[in-house]
Amino acid sequence: MRLETEALGVRLQNPFFLASGTCGFGLELAEVVDIEALGGFVTKSVTLEPRVGNASPRVAEFKGGMLNSIGLANPGLERTKREKLPWIRDNIYRPQVLVSIAGHTVAEFFTLIEGLDSEDGFLGFEINLSCPNDAEREGELFALNPSAVAEIISGCRIRTERPIVAKLAPNDPDLSKTVQIATEEGANALTLVNTLPRALLDISDDVPELGAGNGGISGPALRPLGLDAVREARCATHLPLFGVGGVMTATTAVEYARAGAALVQMGTASFAWPRAVTEAIAGLIQWGIENRVSSWNDLVSRPPSTNASVNRLDLFDSIESSGET
């Protein structure tokens, strides 16, 4: 099975990326993961100033996945330029790298783009419009405000010729509209979805298990929302989609492809088993052999061309055939 695919103006050796916040800037996993085997990865979200992040504990497990509240801990713009990007430039060859950026205000997104755009070592930007546990920012997520999405994406677009990828939220009540806005304002791809804000309680004292209170759900529990978001977005845009949320194995990547994702990002699985992504890549090749599928691109659902009801995919069939529950 051929895993090569094209997106964002480049050829990728396979569709697997590591998601933002799960692999640092690459160096953190270099000794345990064969980074060169990946299609690419997304860095930790970079903010203008260094961030120490939210109060601990920051991670709590539950049967269906994980709740995290890291709070965008990162070294900030200047240290990223001085230390992180040079390491990527000098050590990462085949995989493609997206730098995630997160602004506290609309203007900060533009400052980050301007500060990073002239640097080497990465392909483009993932615009984090949907972090659910940014304790330093009050008010609704940028991703849930159509005018903010339009302003940020259009402003980023005029400041860089690199690809920009808009990362959207799983709890958007009008996702199709947001997708269309991001498309019209110049995004080159979309990431669907970020984590979903929720809480876990310690039954001994009814206090939230995370230091910040709420956190973001990731892992298998998020997969139905991610799949649904990709399916909805596929009907609203021609852009390539990154499917995120519960990508644990080769077969869950296939589910996202059937929903319309050209690429997938793995995150929580890497916490449970750092080599999960390389095993999923090998597993996808084997799955293709067993199911007589010649290429990844053959799996990816395309936007409906005429009648959406005729072209709609039945995900229950793909889930049943994958053996996943």
N, C-alpha and C positions, 0 to 999 in steps of 0.2 A: 504494500500500500504506500503510495507516494504521499508524504505529509507536507511537501513544499506548497506554499501559497504566497500570493502577492497581496500586500496591503500597505497603505500609507506610502506608496511610491517605491517600495522596496520588496525584494524577494525574501521570504522568511523560510527557514529550513523546516519549521513545523509550527502549528498554531498555538503552542503552549507558552504562556507568559506566567511569571510569578507576579502576584498582585502587590500593589503598593502597601507598604507597612509590614510586609511579611518576609522581606529579604534585605532590608536595609538599603545599602547602595551596592550590593553584590559582594563586597569584601567579606561581609559578616557570614556568608554561606559558602565562600569559595573553597573551604577545606572539607566540606561535607556534601556538597552538591556539584555535579558536573555542569557548571554554568554554560559551558560551550555547547551542551546538548540542547539547550533551550531555544525556543523561537525568540524569546526576549524576556525582559522583566521591567517592572515599573518601580522606580525608587520610592523611598519614603517621601511623604509630602514635605516639600520645602516651604518654610515660611520666611518672611523678611528677617525677623530676629530669631535667635535661638530659642527653643522651647523645651522646658524640662518635662512637660506633659502633666497629666492628671495625677491625683493622689492615688497611692496604692491601697489595696490591690487593684491591678489593672485588667486582670484576666480571670474569668470564672468559666469552668466547664459545666455543661449539662448534657443530658443524654443525646439531644439532637444536634449538639454543636458546641459553640463557644460564644461567650459574651466578652467583649473587650472595650476598654475605655482608655486608650493610650494617650489621647489628647494632643495628637500631632507633635509628639516629642521629636525634635530634629535639630541639627547643628546650625540652622539658619543659612541665609543666602551666601554670605561671604566665606564661611568655612566650607560650604558645599563647593564653591568655585575653587577655593584654595587647595582642598584636600580630596574631596569625593570624586569630582569629575575627572581630575588628572589620573586617579587610580583606574577609573572605568576606561578612560581613553587608552591607557597603557596596558591594560590587562584583559579587556573584553574584545573579542574579535568577531565571531560569527553572530552571536545574539544581538538583537536590536534593543536599545534602551530608551524608555520614556521617562522623563523627569516629571514627577508629580509636583504641582504647586498648589498652595492653599493660601488665599488672602483673607485677612481679617476684615478688609474692606474691598470694595470694587477696585479702587486705585492700587491696592497692594498687588493684585494680580498683574497689573500692567508693569509695576516696578520690578516684579520678579521676572517677567518675560524679558524686559529690557536688560536686566542684570545678568541673565543666563544665556541669552540668545547668541552672543558672540563666542561662547565657550565651545570647546570640542568634547567629544566623547559620548554624544547621545543623538538620537534620531529626532525626537520631538517632545511635546509636552502633553501630560494628562492633566486637565484642569479639574481639580477637586472641588466640585460645586456642592458636595453632598455629605461631608463628614458629620456624623450624627453626635459626636461627643467632643466638640470643640468648646471647652468651658469658657474660653476667653471671648467668644462671640455670642452676643445676645440676639434674639430674634430668630425668624425662620431661616431655614437653609436657603442658600442662593438658588439651589436646584428647584425649589418650590415657588420661586418668584419669577414669572416669565420675563418681566422687564429686566431683572438682574441678569438672567441667563443671556438675554439678547445683548445687554451692555457689556458683559464680561467677554463673551465669545467674540463679538465684533471688535472689541478693543484689543483683545489678544491677537486676532487675525491681522489687524493692520500693523502690528508690532513685530511679527515674525513670518518668515516664509516656511518655517518648519511645520510639519504636521501637528495639529492640535486635536486632542481627544477629550470630549466632555464626559465627565463621570457623573451620572445621574442617580437619583434616589429611588428606593423601592416603594416609597409611600407617597408618590406623586399622584394626586387624584386625576390629573389630566396629562398623563405621560405623553400621549401622542402629540399634544400641542407643544410640550417642551422639546420633544424630539424634532419637530418641524422647525421650531425657532432656532435650535442649535444648528440644524442643517442649513437653514437660510442665512445664518450669520457667519458661516464659514468654517464650521468644524469639519474635520476630515474623517472622524470616526466617533463612535460613542461607546462608553463603558457602562454596562448595565448588569449588576447594580452595586451600590455601596451597601454597607451593613444597615440593619433595621434597628432603630432605637427601642430598647426594652430594658427591663430590670429583673434581677434575681434577688430573693430575700433569704437571709440567714434565719432559719426557723427558730433559733434559740432566742433571738431578741428582735425579730422583724426589721432588722437593719439591712439595707442593700449590701450585697456581697462585694460590690465594687466600691472603691473609695470615692468615686465621683457620682455614685448613685446609679444612673442609667448607663448603659453601654450599647454597643452595636452587635446584633446577632449575626454570626457567620457560620459556615459549615452546612451540613445537610439540611437543617431547618430552613435555611434561606433559599434552597434550590427551587422550590415551587414558585417563589416570588421572582427569582431571577429568570426562570424560564418564561414565565408569563410576561415579564417586562420585555424580554427579547422578542417574543412573538408579537407583542403590540407594536414595538418599535419597528419591526421588520415591515409592517404594513404602512408605516409613516415616513420611511426614509430609504434612500438608495445607499446610504453610507455603510461601510463595514462596521459590524458590531462586535465588541468584546463581551462574551458572556461570563459573568462572575456570580458566584454564590453556590457553594456546595459542589464545586468541581473536585471530586475526590479520586476518580478513576478514569480509565479510558472510556467506559460506557457513559459516564456522566458527561464527558466532553462530547460524545456523540449526541446525547440528548440536546445539548445546546446547539450543536450544528443543525440538527433537525428543526430546531426552533428558529434558526436563522442567524446564529452567531458564526462569523467568519473566523474568529479567534476566541480563545478562552484564557481566563486567568485563574490560577490556583493560589489559594492562600492558607486557609485553616488546615488543610491536609498536610501542609509542610510543617506545621507545629507538631502534629502527631507523629509524623515520619518525614524527616527532611528530604529523603530521596523519593518521596511520593511522586514528584513531577517526572523524574526520569523513568520511573516504573510505569507511569501512565503513558508516556511516549512509546515505550516498548510495547505496552499492552495494546495501544491503538494500532500499531502495525500488525500485531497478531490478530486483533479483532477484524481487521480488514481482510486478512488472509482467510479467516474462518467464514466470513460473510461475503466473500467474493466482491469486495469493494476495492476499486483500483486506486482511488485518491481521496484525500480529505475534501477537496473541492466538490466531489460528487455528492457529499453528504449535506452540504450547506444549503439550506432552504433559501430561495431567492424571493425578492419582494413580489407580491401578487401583481400580475400584469393587467388582469381584466377583472375577474370575479373573485373576490377574496374568499367567498364561501367554497368555491371550487378548489382553490389552491391551498386552503387551510390544512395544516398537518394535524394528524391525530397523535398527540404526544403519548397518550396512554399505550399505543402500540409500541412505541420505541422504549418506553419505560418497562413494559412487560417483557419485551424481547431482551432487554439488558439484564434482567434478573434483579434489578434494584427495587427496593421497597422504601 
